[in-house]
Amino acid sequence: ALRSYAARGSPAEQDATYSLYGITHHSGNMDGGHYIAHCKNYDDKKWYCYNDSRVTPVNGSPPIDSSAYLLFYSRINPGRSRLDSI
């Protein structure tokens, strides 16, 4: 969990609950390649794949594998029902 990376005694250490809402995948090498994004829609709670000009729904959870280049999380505020940053 991300809690182990928070400063001791900080509010983040106590409330270190996060929700994954986006993944950027890279295929290729350092000289070139292609990026695809998977993002969770805030309104319908479903995942979508963004690949150039195409957007397609994802069945189930998005893939998190060695092509995952960036992971996007939002801290869940325990005092609220909504995510802090979305």
Backbone hydrogen bonds, N-H to C=O, Kabsch-Sander energy under -0.5 kcal/mol:
donor,donor_aa,acceptor,acceptor_aa,energy
4,S,1,A,-0.8
5,Y,2,L,-2.0
6,A,3,R,-1.6
10,S,7,A,-1.9
13,E,10,S,-0.8
14,Q,10,S,-1.2
15,D,11,P,-2.3
16,A,13,E,-0.6
17,T,15,D,-1.9
18,Y,16,A,-0.5
19,S,74,S,-2.5
21,Y,72,F,-2.8
22,G,72,F,-1.3
23,I,38,H,-2.6
24,T,70,L,-2.5
25,H,23,I,-0.5
25,H,36,I,-3.6
26,H,67,S,-2.5
27,S,34,H,-2.4
29,N,32,G,-2.7
32,G,29,N,-1.0
34,H,27,S,-2.6
36,I,25,H,-2.0
37,A,50,Y,-2.3
38,H,23,I,-2.9
39,C,48,Y,-2.2
40,K,21,Y,-2.4
41,N,39,C,-0.5
41,N,46,K,-3.2
45,K,41,N,-1.6
48,Y,39,C,-2.3
49,C,56,T,-3.3
50,Y,37,A,-3.6
50,Y,48,Y,-0.5
51,N,49,C,-0.6
51,N,54,R,-2.7
54,R,51,N,-2.3
56,T,49,C,-2.2
58,V,47,W,-2.5
60,G,58,V,-0.7
65,D,63,P,-0.5
68,A,65,D,-1.9
69,Y,24,T,-3.7
69,Y,67,S,-0.6
70,L,24,T,-1.5
72,F,22,G,-3.1
73,Y,71,L,-0.5
74,S,19,S,-2.0
76,I,17,T,-3.3
77,N,75,R,-0.6
77,N,82,R,-0.6
80,R,77,N,-1.9
84,D,75,R,-1.7
